[in-house]
Amino acid sequence: MTDHPPCRACGAPLTLTLVDLGLSPLANSYVPLDQTTTQDARYPLHARVCQSCWLAQVEDAVPAEQIFSADYAYFSSFSESWLAHCRRYAEAMTDRLDLGPRSLVIEIASNDGYLLQYFVERGIPVLGVEPSAGVAEAAIARGVPTEVDFFGEALARWLKSEGQRPDLICSANVLAHVPDINDFVAGVAVLLEANAIYTVEFPHLLNLIEKVQFDTIYHEHYSYLSLLAVEILFARHGLRVFDVEQIPTHGGSLRVFACRSEANHPEGPGLAKVRAQESAAKLDEAAGYQGFAPRCEDLRDGLLAYLQAAKSEGRRVAAYGAAAKGNTLLNYAGIGPDLIAYCVDRNPAKQSTLLPGSRIPVHPPEMLQSCRPDDLLILPWNIRDEVTRQEAALAERGTRFVTAVPRIAFG
């Protein structure tokens, strides 16, 4: 490994560090209970920024095939607020593009059919592309045709040869998960024809920096995206960004609208707005990224101080949500079962396991009633409102709800 690995997008040496989180296990590598004596494999988790194309990224410590395997445990449909977001998107895009029975919507990384199901409900033909067989099976079972494969230029050319002509290609929170980001975008460019559009959603790097959301950094998130970096990347493959929407999901995301460079979509008002915000934050110079690491250390130290104080006071702390972001946070802070008694999650695939690295046991949410905690640390802070609503009975019995990002907060 060299001191300055090459940028995955343009090949320039990566000399600027955003934050080095040390060695960490794969965020979604939950440990079966019959493997409690094994050791977690740990890999470097060092985020750097390219000063040529401004793509923030971590190294390919682990092949994508090892992360997004058949037993990959992330199912999108377990978040009610996310499903509501997807339903609204399907309604808006159906109206905006006048989609109907003769249209086609292709989603890249379609997971368990969480989004495409809402187009199916409207009688609009769909096709999902999903590399993880387990979640793809769930999508097929709910009536969403799914191609089980990694998306890239080769698959796009095959789909085109099979007569697939999408009016809309969409992907949400997937562009960051792609190790060969040029191959992915080249595939999108192959499938787009005439005025067809591509929408892509991703957590905004500007929010990651300003709100100290370093826990969204983990190995399967190969890249951390700004509008600036995406425009440069897309232009390399003959695509043009023509509009941007700022949306609240995942702590603040962008929904980017792109088309072929020669398409006739006019620029929307969101584009100039976000460009100006990123320019003001100096995301086009090194100064915009320097000083982030000490703020991460302060957050970590604040979380540890809270947990140690709770332990000394005899307060039982449990965690809600066996989320990847939570695993980054717990491992960076060196937190284990001595500080957090257990974790609960609604996803059966994560229950009766141990969190990677921290080895905190994961139970169904019913555990909160039979073994009520004094404090409930909500690890996926982006769904805090959803969790507090679902578990309102706990608050009535005296449990405090806690989040750690961007600082310890109660209530």
Beta strands, then each sheet from edge to edge (+ up, - down):
strand 1: 16-24
strand 2: 31-32
strand 3: 43-49
strand 4: 56-57
strand 5: 105-108
strand 6: 126-129
strand 7: 146-147
strand 8: 168-172
strand 9: 197-203
strand 10: 223-224
strand 11: 239-247
strand 12: 253-260
strand 13: 317-320
strand 14: 343-344
strand 15: 353-354
strand 16: 361-363
strand 17: 375-378
strand 18: 400-403
strand 19: 409-410
sheet 1: 1+ 3- 4+ 10-
sheet 2: 2+ 15- 16+ 14+ 13+ 17+ 18+ 19-
sheet 3: 7+ 6+ 5+ 8+ 9+ 12- 11+
end
